[in-house]
């Protein structure tokens, strides 16, 4: 199992955390999602996966969920 971290802008509240968690949990290789919310900046999203996901794959999963952007 692989642990990955991504920095994501646009999370402002616990509702955003739930939206992002649900979107990323729906990806087949993802087993667990945890998010350190920073409502005034960049939040850290940690994933446990079977295979490494790319920044583009994460951005694509979030595209229709709101104004969330993978940074870095």
C-alpha distances in whole Angstrom, upper triangle without the diagonal:
4,7,10,14,17,20,22,26,28,26,30,29,27,28,26,23,23,24,21,18,20,20,16,15,17,15,13,9,10,9,11,13,15,18,21,24,27,29,31,29,25,23,19,16,13,10,7,6,5,7,9,12,15,18,20,18,17,21,22,20,22,26,27,26,29,29,26,25,22,24,23
4,6,10,13,17,19,23,25,24,27,27,26,26,24,21,22,22,19,17,19,19,15,15,17,14,14,10,9,10,11,12,14,16,19,22,24,27,29,26,22,20,16,14,10,8,6,5,6,6,7,10,13,15,17,15,15,19,20,18,20,23,26,25,26,27,23,22,19,20,19
4,7,10,14,16,20,22,21,24,24,23,24,22,19,20,20,17,15,18,17,14,14,17,15,15,11,10,10,9,10,11,13,15,18,20,23,25,23,19,16,13,11,7,6,5,6,9,9,8,10,13,14,17,15,14,17,19,18,19,22,25,23,25,25,21,20,17,18,17
4,7,10,13,17,19,18,22,22,21,22,20,17,19,19,15,14,17,16,12,14,16,14,15,12,10,12,11,10,11,12,14,16,18,21,22,20,16,14,10,8,6,5,7,8,11,10,7,8,10,10,14,13,11,14,17,15,16,19,22,21,22,22,18,16,13,14,13
4,7,10,13,16,15,19,19,19,20,17,15,17,17,14,13,16,16,12,14,17,15,17,15,12,14,12,10,9,9,11,13,15,18,19,16,12,10,7,5,4,6,9,11,14,13,10,10,11,10,14,13,11,13,16,15,15,18,21,19,20,19,15,14,11,11,11
4,6,10,13,13,16,18,18,19,15,14,16,16,12,13,16,14,12,14,17,15,18,16,14,15,14,11,11,10,11,12,13,16,17,13,10,8,6,5,7,8,12,13,16,15,12,10,10,8,11,11,9,10,14,13,12,15,18,17,17,16,12,10,7,8,8
4,7,10,10,14,16,16,18,14,13,16,16,12,14,17,15,14,17,19,18,21,19,17,19,16,13,12,10,10,10,10,13,13,10,6,6,5,6,9,11,15,17,20,19,15,14,12,10,13,14,11,11,15,14,13,15,18,16,16,14,10,8,6,6,7
4,7,7,11,13,14,15,11,11,14,13,10,12,15,13,12,16,18,17,20,19,17,19,17,13,12,10,10,10,10,11,12,9,5,5,6,7,11,13,16,18,21,20,17,15,13,10,12,13,10,9,13,12,10,12,15,13,12,10,7,5,4,6,9
4,6,9,12,14,14,11,11,15,13,11,14,17,15,15,18,20,20,23,23,20,22,20,16,15,12,12,10,9,9,9,6,5,6,9,10,14,16,20,21,25,24,21,18,17,13,15,16,13,11,14,14,11,13,15,13,11,8,6,5,6,7,10
4,6,9,12,12,8,10,13,11,10,13,16,14,15,18,20,20,24,24,21,23,21,17,16,13,13,10,9,8,9,8,7,8,11,12,16,18,22,23,26,26,23,20,19,16,16,17,14,12,15,14,11,12,13,11,8,6,5,7,9,10,14
4,6,8,8,5,7,10,9,8,11,13,13,14,16,18,19,23,23,20,21,18,15,13,10,10,7,7,6,9,8,8,7,10,11,14,16,20,22,25,25,23,20,20,17,18,18,14,14,16,15,11,13,14,11,9,8,7,9,11,12,16
4,7,8,6,8,11,11,11,14,16,16,17,19,21,23,26,26,23,24,21,17,15,12,11,8,7,4,7,9,10,9,13,14,17,20,23,25,29,29,26,24,24,21,22,22,18,17,20,18,15,16,17,13,11,10,10,12,14,16,19
4,5,5,7,9,10,11,12,14,16,17,18,20,22,26,26,22,23,20,16,14,11,11,8,9,6,10,12,12,11,14,14,17,19,23,25,28,29,27,25,25,22,24,23,19,19,21,19,16,18,18,14,13,13,12,15,17,18,21
4,5,5,6,9,10,10,12,14,15,16,18,21,24,24,20,20,17,14,12,10,10,8,10,9,13,14,14,12,14,13,16,18,21,23,26,27,26,24,25,23,24,23,19,19,21,19,16,18,18,14,14,15,14,17,18,20,23
4,5,5,6,9,10,11,12,14,15,17,19,23,23,20,20,18,15,14,12,13,11,13,11,15,16,16,14,16,15,17,19,21,23,27,27,26,24,24,22,23,22,18,18,19,17,14,16,15,11,11,13,13,16,18,20,23
4,5,5,6,8,10,11,12,14,16,17,21,22,18,19,17,13,13,10,12,9,11,10,13,13,13,11,13,12,15,16,20,21,25,25,23,21,21,19,19,19,15,15,16,14,11,13,13,9,8,10,9,12,14,17,20
4,5,5,6,9,10,11,12,14,16,19,19,16,16,13,10,9,7,9,7,10,10,14,14,12,9,11,9,12,13,16,18,22,23,21,19,20,18,19,18,14,15,17,14,12,15,15,11,11,12,11,13,14,16,19
4,6,5,6,9,10,10,12,15,18,19,15,15,13,10,10,9,12,11,14,14,17,17,16,13,14,12,14,14,17,18,22,23,22,20,21,20,20,19,15,16,17,14,12,15,14,11,12,14,13,16,16,19,22
4,6,5,6,9,10,11,13,17,18,15,16,14,11,12,11,14,13,15,14,18,17,16,14,14,12,15,15,17,19,22,22,21,19,19,18,18,16,13,13,14,11,9,12,11,7,9,11,10,13,15,18,21
4,5,5,6,8,10,11,15,16,13,14,12,9,10,9,12,11,14,14,17,16,14,11,11,9,11,12,15,16,19,19,18,15,16,14,15,13,10,11,12,9,7,10,11,7,9,11,8,11,11,15,18
4,6,5,6,9,10,13,14,10,11,9,6,7,8,11,12,15,16,19,18,15,12,12,9,10,10,12,14,17,18,17,15,17,16,17,15,11,13,14,11,10,13,14,11,13,14,12,14,14,17,19
4,6,5,6,9,12,14,11,12,10,9,11,12,15,15,18,18,22,21,19,16,15,12,13,12,14,15,17,18,18,16,18,17,18,15,12,14,14,10,10,13,12,10,13,15,14,16,16,20,22
4,6,5,7,11,13,10,12,12,10,12,13,16,16,19,19,22,20,18,16,15,12,13,12,14,14,17,17,17,14,15,14,14,11,9,10,10,6,6,10,9,7,11,13,11,13,14,17,20
4,5,6,9,10,7,9,9,7,10,11,15,15,18,19,22,20,17,14,13,10,10,8,11,10,13,14,13,11,12,12,13,10,7,10,10,7,8,11,12,10,13,15,12,13,13,16,18
4,5,8,9,6,7,7,7,10,12,16,17,20,21,24,23,20,17,15,12,11,9,10,10,12,14,14,13,15,15,16,13,11,14,13,10,11,15,15,13,16,18,16,17,16,20,21
4,6,9,7,9,10,10,14,15,19,20,23,24,26,25,22,20,18,15,15,12,13,12,13,14,15,13,15,16,16,12,11,13,12,9,11,14,13,12,16,18,16,18,17,21,23
4,6,6,9,10,11,14,16,20,21,23,24,27,25,22,20,18,14,14,11,11,9,11,11,12,10,12,13,13,9,9,12,11,8,11,13,14,14,17,19,17,17,16,19,21
4,6,8,11,12,16,19,22,24,27,28,30,28,25,23,21,17,16,12,11,9,9,10,12,11,14,16,15,12,12,15,14,11,15,17,18,17,21,23,20,21,19,22,24
4,7,10,11,15,17,21,23,26,27,30,28,24,22,19,15,13,10,8,5,5,6,8,8,12,14,15,12,12,15,15,13,16,18,20,19,22,24,21,21,19,21,22
4,6,8,11,14,17,19,22,24,27,25,21,18,16,12,10,7,6,4,7,8,9,9,12,14,15,12,11,15,15,12,14,17,18,17,20,22,19,19,17,20,21
4,7,10,14,17,20,23,25,28,26,23,19,17,13,11,7,5,6,8,11,12,12,16,17,19,16,14,18,18,15,17,20,21,20,22,24,21,22,20,22,23
4,7,10,14,16,19,22,24,23,20,16,14,10,8,6,5,7,10,13,13,13,16,17,19,16,14,17,18,15,16,20,21,19,21,22,19,20,18,21,22
4,7,10,12,16,18,21,19,16,13,10,7,6,5,7,9,13,14,14,13,15,15,17,15,12,15,16,13,14,17,18,16,18,19,16,17,15,17,19
4,7,10,13,15,18,17,14,10,8,6,5,7,9,12,16,17,16,15,17,17,19,17,14,17,19,16,15,19,20,17,18,19,16,17,15,17,18
4,6,9,12,14,13,11,7,6,5,6,9,12,15,19,19,18,16,18,16,19,17,14,15,18,16,14,18,19,16,16,16,13,14,13,15,16
4,7,10,12,11,9,6,5,7,8,12,15,18,22,22,20,19,20,18,21,20,16,18,21,19,17,20,21,18,18,18,15,15,14,15,16
4,6,9,9,8,5,7,8,11,14,18,20,24,24,22,21,21,19,21,21,17,17,20,19,16,19,20,17,16,15,13,14,14,15,17
4,5,5,6,5,8,11,14,17,21,23,27,27,24,23,22,19,22,22,18,18,22,20,17,20,21,18,16,15,13,14,14,14,16
4,6,8,7,11,13,17,20,23,25,29,29,27,25,24,21,23,23,20,19,22,21,17,19,20,17,15,13,12,14,15,15,18
4,7,9,12,15,19,22,25,28,31,31,28,26,25,22,24,25,21,20,23,23,19,21,22,19,17,14,13,14,15,15,17
4,7,10,13,16,20,23,25,29,28,25,23,22,18,20,22,18,17,21,20,17,19,21,18,16,13,12,11,12,11,13
4,7,10,13,16,20,22,25,24,21,19,18,15,17,19,15,15,18,18,15,17,19,17,15,13,10,9,9,8,10
4,6,10,13,17,19,23,22,20,18,17,15,17,18,14,14,18,16,14,17,19,16,15,13,10,10,10,10,12
4,7,10,13,16,20,19,17,15,15,13,16,16,13,14,17,16,14,17,20,17,17,16,12,12,10,10,11
4,7,10,13,16,16,14,13,13,12,15,14,10,12,15,13,12,16,18,15,16,15,12,12,10,11,13
4,7,10,13,14,12,12,13,13,16,14,11,14,17,15,15,18,20,18,19,19,15,15,12,14,14
4,6,10,10,9,9,12,12,15,13,10,14,16,13,14,18,20,18,19,20,16,16,14,16,16
4,7,9,9,10,13,15,17,15,13,17,18,16,17,21,22,21,23,23,20,20,17,19,19
4,5,7,8,12,14,16,13,12,16,17,15,17,20,22,21,23,24,21,20,18,20,20
4,7,9,13,16,17,14,15,18,18,17,19,22,24,23,26,27,24,23,20,23,22
4,6,10,13,14,12,13,16,17,16,18,21,23,23,25,26,23,21,19,20,20
4,7,10,12,10,11,14,15,14,17,19,22,22,23,24,20,19,15,17,16
4,7,8,6,7,10,11,11,13,15,18,18,20,20,17,15,12,15,14
4,5,5,6,9,10,11,13,14,18,18,19,19,16,13,10,12,12
4,6,5,6,9,10,11,12,16,16,17,16,12,10,7,8,9
4,5,5,6,9,10,10,14,15,16,15,13,10,8,11,12
4,5,5,6,9,10,13,14,15,16,13,12,10,13,14
4,5,5,6,9,12,12,13,13,10,9,7,11,13
4,5,5,6,10,10,11,10,8,7,6,9,12
4,5,5,8,10,11,12,10,10,10,13,16
4,6,7,8,10,12,10,11,11,14,17
4,6,5,7,8,6,8,9,13,16
4,6,7,8,7,8,10,14,17
4,6,8,9,11,14,17,20
4,7,8,11,13,16,20
4,6,9,12,15,19
4,7,10,13,16
4,7,10,13
4,6,10
4,7
4
